[in-house]
Amino acid sequence: MTPTGPQNATQMLLLLLLLIVLALVFVGLVYVSYRHPVLATPLLVAIGGAGLLMVVIGFVISQL
């Protein structure tokens, strides 16, 4: 049975919030690695961090 009404709206808002947080973390990693290139190659760090965050979020969503 698919959820309807407020429950479905809440799930969509939570998904939107997760996407916004993911984008914010990705941009933050790009900024930090760009401003401090000693840390690592900027794009590699950002992609790795965002990929790890997506895996964790995917695992949490699959457990719901």
C-alpha positions in Angstrom: 0.0 0.0 0.0 1.4 3.4 -0.9 1.4 6.3 1.6 -1.0 9.1 0.8 -1.6 12.5 2.3 0.7 14.1 4.9 2.9 11.0 5.2 3.8 11.1 1.5 4.4 14.9 1.7 6.7 14.5 4.7 8.7 11.8 2.9 9.1 14.1 -0.2 10.2 17.0 2.0 12.7 14.8 3.8 14.1 13.6 0.5 14.4 17.2 -0.7 16.2 18.1 2.5 18.6 15.2 2.1 19.4 16.3 -1.5 20.0 19.9 -0.3 22.3 18.6 2.5 24.2 16.4 0.0 24.7 19.4 -2.3 25.9 21.6 0.5 28.4 19.0 1.7 29.7 18.5 -1.9 30.1 22.3 -2.4 31.8 22.6 1.0 34.3 19.9 0.2 35.1 21.5 -3.1 35.6 24.9 -1.4 37.8 23.5 1.3 39.9 21.4 -1.0 40.2 24.3 -3.5 41.3 26.8 -0.8 43.7 24.4 0.7 45.2 22.3 -2.1 47.7 20.7 0.3 44.8 18.5 1.5 44.3 16.6 -1.8 43.2 17.0 -5.4 40.1 19.1 -5.1 37.7 17.3 -7.3 38.8 13.8 -6.1 38.1 14.8 -2.4 34.7 16.3 -3.2 33.6 13.3 -5.3 34.8 10.8 -2.7 33.2 12.6 0.2 29.9 13.1 -1.7 29.9 9.5 -2.8 30.5 8.3 0.8 27.6 10.5 2.0 25.3 9.1 -0.7 26.2 5.5 0.3 25.3 6.3 3.9 22.1 8.0 3.0 21.1 5.2 0.7 21.7 2.7 3.5 19.6 4.7 5.9 16.8 5.1 3.4 16.8 1.3 2.6 16.4 0.6 6.3 13.1 2.6 6.5 
